[in-house]
Every structure is written in C-alpha cells, then in structure tokens.
Amino acid sequence: MDILQSFLSLSAPSPPTFREIFRSAQELRSALGMKSYLLDHYLSLFFQMVSQIDFIVLQDEAQAAIGEMHHLFSDTSREASPKISAIMEKFSCQEASTKQNLCLISTADFIFEQSLLDFLAEKNFLFSTVDIIELKQTENKIRNHIGKEKLDAFQNILLRRFLSCSPLQVFSQTITSELVKRFLTRDLETDQKVFRLFLNHFHP
C-alpha cells in the first residue's frame, strides 16, 4: 500500500453533485404533493444545521480534552487519584513533560474512547440554533407520506454531499493528532522521541 497516496485520497466514492441533490429533492416534492412544504422546511433546517458547524470549535474542544488529561498527569497535581498515581509510577523520568507524555501514550485508548463519549454526550453545542425536535418531527412526517426507503435514500445523498466529513470524524482526528504530537516530543535526558521510549518499555 502506498501510505502517502492513501493518506491524501478520499476514502469514500465521490459525493453526489449539487444538481443530483436538487433533482432528488424535486422528485420528493412531487411525491409529497400538497405536503411539499414539509421537505422545504426540512431542507431549511438541515442546511442551517450544516452551515453552523464550526470545525475550529471542534478542534478547540478536542485540544481542551487532551489538555485536561495532560493536567491529570502533572507532578504538581494534588488531586491525583490512586489510579493516576499508579500509572505515573510506571515511568521514572527526570523530565516531567516526558513522564506526562508517556502516561498519555499508555492511556491513549482510554483517552480516545472517553473523549468521544464525552463529545457525544455534549454534542448539543453543535446545534444550538437548530430545533432538533422540530427537525425530527418534520422528518417523521415526510417518512409517513413517502415511506422510509425513499427518505433514507435522500438523506444518504444529503449526508454524502454536505457532511462528507462528520463532526465526530473531525473531533476524532483532532484527538488523534494531538496525541501524536505527544508521541513526537523529545526527551531532553535521552534525546529520544517519547514514542520510542514507550516502545522500549512496552509490554503487550
């Protein structure tokens, strides 16, 4: 596998064109007949939801989550739990920052999973100006008139075109990138990168 090419390429097929989206919307409006206003309202809410997603804020949230975990492994933290203390005791380093980063690597899976769970639990900040209940109610009304299959197919192309990279994916990638930055920090005592120090003492 050419890892660079895979890194730069799209992982999914090309999204539908905007023309295809509007053609499908027009077909659904015809199917809805006198209830076509439901689709207009639904699309208005959907586009509003997409337009307000601030990917910079998502990145800030991810960086803050890593910062909080980093603070837990601070030698100066007086609130360290027994579990945190036990993790810190595994690594004997002169450099406090190296110890913190080694602790982060050793708990990377937990940090990643917990960060995503916290993000999903607090996701409402993404949609503060959209009435999610109204969006779901309108969706249900459309589904009742044209059937689940037609609406699902339309929603699929909407998501592929307008949310090819979901907020959760952006948040997840930022968490990963922030962790990797810790992997690459260099220990002043040994002049080695932290991921290498971790590999030297790693036990599967």
Summary of the structure (lengths in Angstrom):
residues: 204
radius of gyration: 23.3
end to end distance: 26.0
largest distance: 74.0
contacts: 521
relative contact order: 0.15
helix: 74%
strand: 2%
